[in-house]
Amino acid sequence: MKRTLKITADGSHTFHVSDIDESYHSLHGAIQESLHVFIKEGFLFHPGRELRILETGFGTGLNAALTCMETGKTGKKIRYDSLELYPLAANEYSQLNYFEKGTRSREIFIRLHECEWNRSVNISPLFNIIKLQCNLVTCELPGKYELVYFDAFSPRAQPEQWRTEIFRKIHNAMTSGGVLVTYCASGKVRRNMEESGLLVQKIPGPPGKREMIRGVKK
Ligand SMILES: C[S@@+](CC[C@H](N)C(=O)[O-])C[C@H]1O[C@@H](n2cnc3c(N)ncnc32)[C@H](O)[C@@H]1O
């Protein structure tokens, strides 16, 4: 996968994949998007104090790093399972301008990348991660989740990841009352999620995007 570094409108980096003409984040602002879609509408929306989170896919590690930082502010305890088929190499993630060099946040960001794949690792007393190198389409989901960050490439680029069967597999792996958030707001995706059993709502999206989707397991 050939990836090129790009700067988004809020000054934060993302990668662009030329083969599928797709970026890892919204070009309106990578950090802004992650904070709105996953932190505000997912992590902070869910009332639980101990959450098991499923993310697909790990990508730049931005969602994981921001979530880890939120545990310090909220006291929530997180077990984070993140799936990724095409991990970034060290010479790629080290170029990303997330968090100022020399800060604790940057240290956490680098640790998230450097920690071993397919192994449970404590990044802090409140944040445990397992990065799983696997294919969302074919893998068996290893746990039960209160919260899902559905952050696949867009349905245009990877339609197979947004099928009803995939949402059904995720729905089966969610606890009752579990929450799924995604940046996507397409009608087809919403219908596929509903067919999987999720109760789906369109809510305001991050700057530059009118809407996003939140689903809840009844
Ligand atoms: C939109 S990006 C994720 C951004 C990420 N959450 C972040 O914070 O940077 C989509 C990710 O899904 C990964 N991916 C693509 N196909 C996959 C598959 N079949 N299974 C698991 N991950 C996949 C990509 O390599 C990419 O890292």
The ligand as an SDF file (V2000), in Angstrom:
LIG
                    3D

 27 29  0  0  0  0  0  0  0  0999 V2000
   -9.8550    5.1460    7.9110 C   0  0  0  0  0  0  0  0  0  0  0  0
   -8.4020    4.2560    8.2760 S   0  0  0  0  0  0  0  0  0  0  0  0
   -8.4060    4.1260   10.0360 C   0  0  0  0  0  0  0  0  0  0  0  0
   -7.9360    5.3450   10.7600 C   0  0  0  0  0  0  0  0  0  0  0  0
   -7.5640    5.0710   12.2000 C   0  0  0  0  0  0  0  0  0  0  0  0
   -8.6720    4.6760   13.0050 N   0  0  0  0  0  0  0  0  0  0  0  0
   -6.7880    6.2020   12.8210 C   0  0  0  0  0  0  0  0  0  0  0  0
   -7.0800    6.6060   13.9890 O   0  0  0  0  0  0  0  0  0  0  0  0
   -5.8490    6.6570   12.1550 O   0  0  0  0  0  0  0  0  0  0  0  0
   -8.8930    2.5820    7.8320 C   0  0  0  0  0  0  0  0  0  0  0  0
   -7.9130    1.5340    8.2950 C   0  0  0  0  0  0  0  0  0  0  0  0
   -8.4300    0.2300    8.0050 O   0  0  0  0  0  0  0  0  0  0  0  0
   -7.3400   -0.5950    7.6000 C   0  0  0  0  0  0  0  0  0  0  0  0
   -7.8910   -1.7210    6.8140 N   0  0  0  0  0  0  0  0  0  0  0  0
   -8.1570   -1.7600    5.4900 C   0  0  0  0  0  0  0  0  0  0  0  0
   -8.7010   -2.9490    5.1610 N   0  0  0  0  0  0  0  0  0  0  0  0
   -8.7920   -3.6650    6.3060 C   0  0  0  0  0  0  0  0  0  0  0  0
   -9.2930   -4.9590    6.6160 C   0  0  0  0  0  0  0  0  0  0  0  0
   -9.8210   -5.7520    5.6690 N   0  0  0  0  0  0  0  0  0  0  0  0
   -9.2270   -5.3900    7.9000 N   0  0  0  0  0  0  0  0  0  0  0  0
   -8.7120   -4.5910    8.8800 C   0  0  0  0  0  0  0  0  0  0  0  0
   -8.2290   -3.3480    8.6350 N   0  0  0  0  0  0  0  0  0  0  0  0
   -8.2700   -2.8830    7.3760 C   0  0  0  0  0  0  0  0  0  0  0  0
   -6.4710    0.3550    6.7960 C   0  0  0  0  0  0  0  0  0  0  0  0
   -5.1580   -0.1370    6.6610 O   0  0  0  0  0  0  0  0  0  0  0  0
   -6.5510    1.6280    7.5990 C   0  0  0  0  0  0  0  0  0  0  0  0
   -5.5580    1.6610    8.5750 O   0  0  0  0  0  0  0  0  0  0  0  0
  1  2  1  0
  2  3  1  0
  2 10  1  0
  3  4  1  0
  4  5  1  0
  5  6  1  0
  5  7  1  0
  7  8  2  0
  7  9  1  0
 10 11  1  0
 11 12  1  0
 11 26  1  0
 12 13  1  0
 13 14  1  0
 13 24  1  0
 14 15  1  0
 14 23  1  0
 15 16  2  0
 16 17  1  0
 17 18  1  0
 17 23  2  0
 18 19  1  0
 18 20  2  0
 20 21  1  0
 21 22  2  0
 22 23  1  0
 24 25  1  0
 24 26  1  0
 26 27  1  0
M  CHG  2   2   1   9  -1
M  END
$$$$
